[in-house]
Amino acid sequence: MSREPSFDADGYPTEETLVAIEAWRSDDLAACLDYARAAWHWPDWVGEDLSPAEREIVMAKDGERFVRFATGGWSGNESIIAALRANLVVWGVCWRLSARGGLHIFRYPR
């Protein structure tokens, strides 16, 4: 498995990239979230800053680290979210919120 995501000629994540996310080992979930971030099509639509309302909704505590993905409706980004969802450990441990419009928030494991 490559530690850098790969893309096709149109900028979509390759099947190899999506399978890597789906099969990511449970001993380094933070690296999986970082890998998904690196595969995100619009870098301005992924980041660690949550609004005060989002922090309240996900019950964020001081010192916790989050990643906020906004798909923009782009199918390549939706595929990355689907791959994260298919990884039951990532989804079960890290997922905190999905909202209409393609917003997804994950907490980095401690």
N, CA, C and O atoms as a GROMACS GRO file, in nm:
protein
  440
    1MET      N    1   0.084  -0.118   0.000
    1MET     CA    2   0.000   0.000   0.000
    1MET      C    3   0.089   0.124   0.000
    1MET      O    4   0.184   0.135   0.078
    2SER      N    5   0.056   0.216  -0.087
    2SER     CA    6   0.130   0.341  -0.096
    2SER      C    7   0.091   0.433   0.018
    2SER      O    8  -0.025   0.435   0.060
    3ARG      N    9   0.186   0.508   0.068
    3ARG     CA   10   0.157   0.605   0.174
    3ARG      C   11   0.111   0.739   0.117
    3ARG      O   12   0.078   0.831   0.193
    4GLU      N   13   0.109   0.750  -0.017
    4GLU     CA   14   0.058   0.870  -0.082
    4GLU      C   15  -0.060   0.830  -0.170
    4GLU      O   16  -0.049   0.734  -0.246
    5PRO      N   17  -0.172   0.901  -0.161
    5PRO     CA   18  -0.285   0.867  -0.247
    5PRO      C   19  -0.251   0.889  -0.394
    5PRO      O   20  -0.167   0.972  -0.428
    6SER      N   21  -0.318   0.813  -0.480
    6SER     CA   22  -0.299   0.830  -0.624
    6SER      C   23  -0.432   0.869  -0.686
    6SER      O   24  -0.539   0.846  -0.630
    7PHE      N   25  -0.421   0.929  -0.805
    7PHE     CA   26  -0.538   0.986  -0.872
    7PHE      C   27  -0.537   0.948  -1.019
    7PHE      O   28  -0.431   0.923  -1.077
    8ASP      N   29  -0.656   0.943  -1.079
    8ASP     CA   30  -0.662   0.916  -1.222
    8ASP      C   31  -0.642   1.046  -1.300
    8ASP      O   32  -0.616   1.151  -1.240
    9ALA      N   33  -0.653   1.040  -1.430
    9ALA     CA   34  -0.627   1.156  -1.516
    9ALA      C   35  -0.723   1.272  -1.490
    9ALA      O   36  -0.691   1.387  -1.520
   10ASP      N   37  -0.841   1.243  -1.435
   10ASP     CA   38  -0.939   1.347  -1.405
   10ASP      C   39  -0.934   1.396  -1.261
   10ASP      O   40  -1.016   1.478  -1.220
   11GLY      N   41  -0.838   1.347  -1.183
   11GLY     CA   42  -0.822   1.391  -1.045
   11GLY      C   43  -0.900   1.312  -0.942
   11GLY      O   44  -0.901   1.347  -0.824
   12TYR      N   45  -0.967   1.205  -0.985
   12TYR     CA   46  -1.042   1.122  -0.892
   12TYR      C   47  -0.947   1.026  -0.820
   12TYR      O   48  -0.849   0.981  -0.879
   13PRO      N   49  -0.976   0.994  -0.694
   13PRO     CA   50  -0.892   0.896  -0.625
   13PRO      C   51  -0.902   0.761  -0.697
   13PRO      O   52  -1.011   0.719  -0.737
   14THR      N   53  -0.788   0.694  -0.711
   14THR     CA   54  -0.788   0.564  -0.777
   14THR      C   55  -0.849   0.458  -0.685
   14THR      O   56  -0.865   0.479  -0.564
   15GLU      N   57  -0.882   0.346  -0.746
   15GLU     CA   58  -0.934   0.233  -0.668
   15GLU      C   59  -0.832   0.192  -0.561
   15GLU      O   60  -0.871   0.156  -0.450
   16GLU      N   61  -0.704   0.197  -0.594
   16GLU     CA   62  -0.599   0.164  -0.498
   16GLU      C   63  -0.607   0.254  -0.375
   16GLU      O   64  -0.592   0.208  -0.262
   17THR      N   65  -0.629   0.382  -0.396
   17THR     CA   66  -0.641   0.478  -0.286
   17THR      C   67  -0.762   0.446  -0.199
   17THR      O   68  -0.753   0.446  -0.076
   18LEU      N   69  -0.875   0.419  -0.262
   18LEU     CA   70  -0.998   0.390  -0.187
   18LEU      C   71  -0.986   0.260  -0.110
   18LEU      O   72  -1.030   0.251   0.005
   19VAL      N   73  -0.926   0.158  -0.171
   19VAL     CA   74  -0.907   0.030  -0.102
   19VAL      C   75  -0.812   0.047   0.015
   19VAL      O   76  -0.830  -0.016   0.119
   20ALA      N   77  -0.710   0.131  -0.001
   20ALA     CA   78  -0.616   0.156   0.110
   20ALA      C   79  -0.691   0.212   0.231
   20ALA      O   80  -0.666   0.171   0.344
   21ILE      N   81  -0.782   0.306   0.207
   21ILE     CA   82  -0.860   0.363   0.317
   21ILE      C   83  -0.950   0.257   0.380
   21ILE      O   84  -0.958   0.246   0.502
   22GLU      N   85  -1.017   0.181   0.296
   22GLU     CA   86  -1.109   0.078   0.346
   22GLU      C   87  -1.037  -0.027   0.431
   22GLU      O   88  -1.094  -0.078   0.527
   23ALA      N   89  -0.913  -0.059   0.394
   23ALA     CA   90  -0.840  -0.168   0.460
   23ALA      C   91  -0.736  -0.118   0.560
   23ALA      O   92  -0.654  -0.197   0.607
   24TRP      N   93  -0.737   0.011   0.592
   24TRP     CA   94  -0.634   0.068   0.680
   24TRP      C   95  -0.632  -0.005   0.813
   24TRP      O   96  -0.736  -0.034   0.871
   25ARG      N   97  -0.512  -0.033   0.860
   25ARG     CA   98  -0.498  -0.105   0.987
   25ARG      C   99  -0.542  -0.019   1.105
   25ARG      O  100  -0.530   0.103   1.103
   26SER      N  101  -0.592  -0.085   1.205
   26SER     CA  102  -0.648  -0.015   1.320
   26SER      C  103  -0.544   0.043   1.414
   26SER      O  104  -0.579   0.118   1.506
   27ASP      N  105  -0.416   0.011   1.394
   27ASP     CA  106  -0.314   0.060   1.486
   27ASP      C  107  -0.266   0.202   1.454
   27ASP      O  108  -0.183   0.256   1.527
   28ASP      N  109  -0.316   0.264   1.346
   28ASP     CA  110  -0.275   0.401   1.312
   28ASP      C  111  -0.388   0.474   1.240
   28ASP      O  112  -0.375   0.509   1.123
   29LEU      N  113  -0.497   0.495   1.310
   29LEU     CA  114  -0.613   0.559   1.251
   29LEU      C  115  -0.588   0.705   1.216
   29LEU      O  116  -0.646   0.757   1.122
   30ALA      N  117  -0.502   0.772   1.291
   30ALA     CA  118  -0.468   0.911   1.259
   30ALA      C  119  -0.405   0.919   1.121
   30ALA      O  120  -0.433   1.012   1.045
   31ALA      N  121  -0.320   0.823   1.088
   31ALA     CA  122  -0.258   0.822   0.955
   31ALA      C  123  -0.362   0.801   0.846
   31ALA      O  124  -0.348   0.855   0.736
   32CYS      N  125  -0.465   0.724   0.874
   32CYS     CA  126  -0.572   0.703   0.777
   32CYS      C  127  -0.646   0.835   0.751
   32CYS      O  128  -0.674   0.868   0.636
   33LEU      N  129  -0.677   0.909   0.856
   33LEU     CA  130  -0.743   1.038   0.837
   33LEU      C  131  -0.654   1.135   0.761
   33LEU      O  132  -0.702   1.210   0.677
   34ASP      N  133  -0.525   1.134   0.790
   34ASP     CA  134  -0.431   1.220   0.717
   34ASP      C  135  -0.425   1.181   0.570
   34ASP      O  136  -0.419   1.267   0.482
   35TYR      N  137  -0.427   1.051   0.541
   35TYR     CA  138  -0.426   1.001   0.404
   35TYR      C  139  -0.552   1.045   0.330
   35TYR      O  140  -0.544   1.088   0.215
   36ALA      N  141  -0.667   1.035   0.396
   36ALA     CA  142  -0.792   1.080   0.335
   36ALA      C  143  -0.786   1.230   0.307
   36ALA      O  144  -0.834   1.276   0.204
   37ARG      N  145  -0.729   1.305   0.398
   37ARG     CA  146  -0.712   1.450   0.378
   37ARG      C  147  -0.626   1.477   0.256
   37ARG      O  148  -0.656   1.566   0.177
   38ALA      N  149  -0.518   1.401   0.240
   38ALA     CA  150  -0.428   1.420   0.126
   38ALA      C  151  -0.497   1.384  -0.006
   38ALA      O  152  -0.458   1.434  -0.112
   39ALA      N  153  -0.597   1.298   0.000
   39ALA     CA  154  -0.669   1.257  -0.120
   39ALA      C  155  -0.783   1.353  -0.154
   39ALA      O  156  -0.841   1.343  -0.263
   40TRP      N  157  -0.816   1.445  -0.064
   40TRP     CA  158  -0.931   1.533  -0.083
   40TRP      C  159  -0.909   1.626  -0.201
   40TRP      O  160  -0.801   1.683  -0.217
   41HIS      N  161  -1.011   1.640  -0.284
   41HIS     CA  162  -0.998   1.717  -0.408
   41HIS      C  163  -0.978   1.867  -0.386
   41HIS      O  164  -0.895   1.929  -0.452
   42TRP      N  165  -1.052   1.924  -0.295
   42TRP     CA  166  -1.041   2.067  -0.268
   42TRP      C  167  -0.980   2.087  -0.130
   42TRP      O  168  -1.048   2.071  -0.030
   43PRO      N  169  -0.851   2.121  -0.125
   43PRO     CA  170  -0.784   2.133   0.006
   43PRO      C  171  -0.848   2.236   0.099
   43PRO      O  172  -0.836   2.224   0.221
   44ASP      N  173  -0.915   2.336   0.042
   44ASP     CA  174  -0.981   2.436   0.127
   44ASP      C  175  -1.108   2.382   0.191
   44ASP      O  176  -1.167   2.448   0.277
   45TRP      N  177  -1.152   2.264   0.149
   45TRP     CA  178  -1.275   2.205   0.199
   45TRP      C  179  -1.249   2.093   0.298
   45TRP      O  180  -1.338   2.013   0.329
   46VAL      N  181  -1.127   2.088   0.348
   46VAL     CA  182  -1.092   1.992   0.453
   46VAL      C  183  -0.996   2.062   0.548
   46VAL      O  184  -0.906   2.134   0.505
   47GLY      N  185  -1.016   2.042   0.677
   47GLY     CA  186  -0.927   2.106   0.773
   47GLY      C  187  -0.965   2.070   0.916
   47GLY      O  188  -1.057   1.992   0.940
   48GLU      N  189  -0.891   2.128   1.008
   48GLU     CA  190  -0.909   2.094   1.149
   48GLU      C  191  -0.991   2.197   1.227
   48GLU      O  192  -1.021   2.175   1.344
   49ASP      N  193  -1.027   2.306   1.164
   49ASP     CA  194  -1.101   2.410   1.236
   49ASP      C  195  -1.250   2.382   1.234
   49ASP      O  196  -1.312   2.370   1.128
   50LEU      N  197  -1.307   2.370   1.353
   50LEU     CA  198  -1.451   2.354   1.369
   50LEU      C  199  -1.510   2.484   1.419
   50LEU      O  200  -1.446   2.558   1.494
   51SER      N  201  -1.632   2.513   1.377
   51SER     CA  202  -1.702   2.630   1.430
   51SER      C  203  -1.740   2.603   1.575
   51SER      O  204  -1.743   2.487   1.617
   52PRO      N  205  -1.769   2.708   1.652
   52PRO     CA  206  -1.815   2.685   1.789
   52PRO      C  207  -1.938   2.594   1.795
   52PRO      O  208  -1.949   2.510   1.885
   53ALA      N  209  -2.030   2.610   1.701
   53ALA     CA  210  -2.150   2.525   1.700
   53ALA      C  211  -2.113   2.379   1.672
   53ALA      O  212  -2.167   2.288   1.735
   54GLU      N  213  -2.022   2.358   1.577
   54GLU     CA  214  -1.979   2.220   1.548
   54GLU      C  215  -1.910   2.158   1.668
   54GLU      O  216  -1.933   2.042   1.699
   55ARG      N  217  -1.825   2.236   1.737
   55ARG     CA  218  -1.757   2.185   1.856
   55ARG      C  219  -1.859   2.144   1.962
   55ARG      O  220  -1.841   2.043   2.031
   56GLU      N  221  -1.964   2.222   1.975
   56GLU     CA  222  -2.067   2.188   2.073
   56GLU      C  223  -2.142   2.061   2.032
   56GLU      O  224  -2.168   1.974   2.116
   57ILE      N  225  -2.178   2.051   1.906
   57ILE     CA  226  -2.254   1.935   1.858
   57ILE      C  227  -2.176   1.806   1.875
   57ILE      O  228  -2.232   1.704   1.915
   58VAL      N  229  -2.044   1.809   1.846
   58VAL     CA  230  -1.963   1.686   1.858
   58VAL      C  231  -1.907   1.668   1.998
   58VAL      O  232  -1.831   1.575   2.024
   59MET      N  233  -1.945   1.759   2.089
   59MET     CA  234  -1.901   1.754   2.228
   59MET      C  235  -1.749   1.750   2.241
   59MET      O  236  -1.693   1.669   2.314
   60ALA      N  237  -1.685   1.841   2.166
   60ALA     CA  238  -1.538   1.848   2.166
   60ALA      C  239  -1.486   1.894   2.301
   60ALA      O  240  -1.539   1.986   2.362
   61LYS      N  241  -1.381   1.828   2.344
   61LYS     CA  242  -1.313   1.867   2.468
   61LYS      C  243  -1.183   1.937   2.430
   61LYS      O  244  -1.128   1.915   2.322
   62ASP      N  245  -1.134   2.021   2.521
   62ASP     CA  246  -1.006   2.088   2.498
   62ASP      C  247  -0.898   1.986   2.470
   62ASP      O  248  -0.889   1.883   2.536
   63GLY      N  249  -0.816   2.016   2.371
   63GLY     CA  250  -0.704   1.929   2.338
   63GLY      C  251  -0.736   1.821   2.236
   63GLY      O  252  -0.645   1.755   2.185
   64GLU      N  253  -0.864   1.800   2.205
   64GLU     CA  254  -0.899   1.700   2.104
   64GLU      C  255  -0.878   1.759   1.965
   64GLU      O  256  -0.898   1.878   1.942
   65ARG      N  257  -0.839   1.672   1.874
   65ARG     CA  258  -0.810   1.712   1.737
   65ARG      C  259  -0.916   1.650   1.645
   65ARG      O  260  -0.948   1.531   1.656
   66PHE      N  261  -0.968   1.733   1.555
   66PHE     CA  262  -1.074   1.689   1.463
   66PHE      C  263  -1.032   1.718   1.319
   66PHE      O  264  -0.943   1.798   1.294
   67VAL      N  265  -1.099   1.651   1.227
   67VAL     CA  266  -1.088   1.686   1.086
   67VAL      C  267  -1.229   1.700   1.032
   67VAL      O  268  -1.318   1.620   1.059
   68ARG      N  269  -1.247   1.806   0.954
   68ARG     CA  270  -1.377   1.843   0.898
   68ARG      C  271  -1.368   1.830   0.747
   68ARG      O  272  -1.291   1.902   0.683
   69PHE      N  273  -1.445   1.738   0.689
   69PHE     CA  274  -1.451   1.718   0.545
   69PHE      C  275  -1.580   1.776   0.491
   69PHE      O  276  -1.687   1.750   0.547
   70ALA      N  277  -1.575   1.854   0.385
   70ALA     CA  278  -1.694   1.900   0.313
   70ALA      C  279  -1.678   1.855   0.168
   70ALA      O  280  -1.586   1.896   0.099
   71THR      N  281  -1.769   1.769   0.124
   71THR     CA  282  -1.752   1.705  -0.007
   71THR      C  283  -1.779   1.798  -0.123
   71THR      O  284  -1.726   1.777  -0.232
   72GLY      N  285  -1.859   1.901  -0.104
   72GLY     CA  286  -1.896   1.987  -0.215
   72GLY      C  287  -1.979   1.914  -0.319
   72GLY      O  288  -2.000   1.965  -0.429
   73GLY      N  289  -2.027   1.795  -0.285
   73GLY     CA  290  -2.105   1.716  -0.378
   73GLY      C  291  -2.023   1.647  -0.485
   73GLY      O  292  -2.078   1.579  -0.572
   74TRP      N  293  -1.889   1.664  -0.480
   74TRP     CA  294  -1.804   1.604  -0.582
   74TRP      C  295  -1.792   1.454  -0.557
   74TRP      O  296  -1.760   1.412  -0.446
   75SER      N  297  -1.817   1.374  -0.659
   75SER     CA  298  -1.824   1.229  -0.640
   75SER      C  299  -1.692   1.168  -0.595
   75SER      O  300  -1.694   1.066  -0.526
   76GLY      N  301  -1.578   1.226  -0.631
   76GLY     CA  302  -1.450   1.175  -0.582
   76GLY      C  303  -1.438   1.189  -0.432
   76GLY      O  304  -1.390   1.098  -0.364
   77ASN      N  305  -1.481   1.303  -0.378
   77ASN     CA  306  -1.480   1.322  -0.233
   77ASN      C  307  -1.583   1.231  -0.166
   77ASN      O  308  -1.557   1.177  -0.058
   78GLU      N  309  -1.698   1.214  -0.229
   78GLU     CA  310  -1.799   1.122  -0.175
   78GLU      C  311  -1.744   0.980  -0.169
   78GLU      O  312  -1.776   0.905  -0.077
   79SER      N  313  -1.661   0.942  -0.266
   79SER     CA  314  -1.599   0.809  -0.266
   79SER      C  315  -1.503   0.792  -0.149
   79SER      O  316  -1.494   0.684  -0.092
   80ILE      N  317  -1.433   0.898  -0.114
   80ILE     CA  318  -1.342   0.892   0.001
   80ILE      C  319  -1.422   0.871   0.130
   80ILE      O  320  -1.384   0.791   0.215
   81ILE      N  321  -1.534   0.944   0.144
   81ILE     CA  322  -1.619   0.926   0.262
   81ILE      C  323  -1.674   0.784   0.264
   81ILE      O  324  -1.680   0.723   0.371
   82ALA      N  325  -1.715   0.731   0.150
   82ALA     CA  326  -1.767   0.593   0.144
   82ALA      C  327  -1.658   0.494   0.187
   82ALA      O  328  -1.688   0.395   0.254
   83ALA      N  329  -1.534   0.519   0.148
   83ALA     CA  330  -1.424   0.431   0.189
   83ALA      C  331  -1.400   0.440   0.339
   83ALA      O  332  -1.375   0.339   0.404
   84LEU      N  333  -1.408   0.561   0.395
   84LEU     CA  334  -1.395   0.576   0.540
   84LEU      C  335  -1.508   0.502   0.611
   84LEU      O  336  -1.486   0.437   0.713
   85ARG      N  337  -1.629   0.511   0.556
   85ARG     CA  338  -1.744   0.443   0.616
   85ARG      C  339  -1.728   0.292   0.609
   85ARG      O  340  -1.771   0.220   0.699
   86ALA      N  341  -1.666   0.242   0.503
   86ALA     CA  342  -1.645   0.098   0.486
   86ALA      C  343  -1.541   0.043   0.583
   86ALA      O  344  -1.539  -0.076   0.611
   87ASN      N  345  -1.454   0.130   0.634
   87ASN     CA  346  -1.357   0.089   0.735
   87ASN      C  347  -1.427   0.099   0.871
   87ASN      O  348  -1.435   0.208   0.929
   88LEU      N  349  -1.476  -0.012   0.919
   88LEU     CA  350  -1.559  -0.010   1.039
   88LEU      C  351  -1.487   0.042   1.162
   88LEU      O  352  -1.551   0.100   1.250
   89VAL      N  353  -1.356   0.023   1.170
   89VAL     CA  354  -1.282   0.074   1.285
   89VAL      C  355  -1.272   0.226   1.278
   89VAL      O  356  -1.298   0.294   1.376
   90VAL      N  357  -1.234   0.279   1.162
   90VAL     CA  358  -1.228   0.425   1.147
   90VAL      C  359  -1.364   0.485   1.178
   90VAL      O  360  -1.375   0.580   1.255
   91TRP      N  361  -1.468   0.430   1.118
   91TRP     CA  362  -1.602   0.486   1.136
   91TRP      C  363  -1.645   0.475   1.282
   91TRP      O  364  -1.701   0.569   1.338
   92GLY      N  365  -1.621   0.362   1.344
   92GLY     CA  366  -1.665   0.340   1.481
   92GLY      C  367  -1.588   0.421   1.584
   92GLY      O  368  -1.646   0.465   1.684
   93VAL      N  369  -1.460   0.442   1.561
   93VAL     CA  370  -1.376   0.511   1.659
   93VAL      C  371  -1.369   0.662   1.633
   93VAL      O  372  -1.372   0.741   1.727
   94CYS      N  373  -1.361   0.702   1.506
   94CYS     CA  374  -1.330   0.841   1.473
   94CYS      C  375  -1.449   0.926   1.429
   94CYS      O  376  -1.450   1.047   1.450
   95TRP      N  377  -1.549   0.864   1.368
   95TRP     CA  378  -1.661   0.942   1.314
   95TRP      C  379  -1.739   1.010   1.425
   95TRP      O  380  -1.767   0.950   1.529
   96ARG      N  381  -1.775   1.136   1.402
   96ARG     CA  382  -1.853   1.211   1.500
   96ARG      C  383  -1.981   1.270   1.442
   96ARG      O  384  -2.081   1.280   1.513
   97LEU      N  385  -1.981   1.311   1.313
   97LEU     CA  386  -2.098   1.379   1.259
   97LEU      C  387  -2.098   1.370   1.107
   97LEU      O  388  -1.995   1.386   1.042
   98SER      N  389  -2.216   1.345   1.052
   98SER     CA  390  -2.242   1.363   0.909
   98SER      C  391  -2.368   1.445   0.898
   98SER      O  392  -2.466   1.420   0.968
   99ALA      N  393  -2.366   1.544   0.810
   99ALA     CA  394  -2.481   1.632   0.795
   99ALA      C  395  -2.516   1.648   0.648
   99ALA      O  396  -2.431   1.636   0.560
  100ARG      N  397  -2.641   1.675   0.625
  100ARG     CA  398  -2.688   1.700   0.490
  100ARG      C  399  -2.602   1.805   0.423
  100ARG      O  400  -2.565   1.906   0.485
  101GLY      N  401  -2.570   1.781   0.299
  101GLY     CA  402  -2.485   1.875   0.226
  101GLY      C  403  -2.341   1.830   0.217
  101GLY      O  404  -2.258   1.899   0.158
  102GLY      N  405  -2.308   1.714   0.275
  102GLY     CA  406  -2.175   1.659   0.259
  102GLY      C  407  -2.074   1.697   0.365
  102GLY      O  408  -1.954   1.689   0.340
  103LEU      N  409  -2.118   1.737   0.482
  103LEU     CA  410  -2.027   1.769   0.593
  103LEU      C  411  -2.005   1.642   0.677
  103LEU      O  412  -2.100   1.574   0.716
  104HIS      N  413  -1.879   1.613   0.705
  104HIS     CA  414  -1.843   1.496   0.788
  104HIS      C  415  -1.731   1.539   0.882
  104HIS      O  416  -1.634   1.601   0.839
  105ILE      N  417  -1.746   1.505   1.008
  105ILE     CA  418  -1.645   1.540   1.109
  105ILE      C  419  -1.598   1.413   1.177
  105ILE      O  420  -1.678   1.329   1.217
  106PHE      N  421  -1.467   1.401   1.190
  106PHE     CA  422  -1.403   1.288   1.255
  106PHE      C  423  -1.311   1.340   1.364
  106PHE      O  424  -1.250   1.446   1.350
  107ARG      N  425  -1.301   1.263   1.474
  107ARG     CA  426  -1.207   1.298   1.580
  107ARG      C  427  -1.084   1.208   1.566
  107ARG      O  428  -1.095   1.086   1.551
  108TYR      N  429  -0.968   1.272   1.571
  108TYR     CA  430  -0.844   1.194   1.572
  108TYR      C  431  -0.838   1.115   1.701
  108TYR      O  432  -0.872   1.167   1.807
  109PRO      N  433  -0.796   0.989   1.694
  109PRO     CA  434  -0.786   0.910   1.818
  109PRO      C  435  -0.682   0.969   1.912
  109PRO      O  436  -0.586   1.034   1.868
  110ARG      N  437  -0.701   0.946   2.039
  110ARG     CA  438  -0.606   0.997   2.139
  110ARG      C  439  -0.479   0.920   2.137
  110ARG      O  440  -0.388   0.948   2.215
   0.00000   0.00000   0.00000
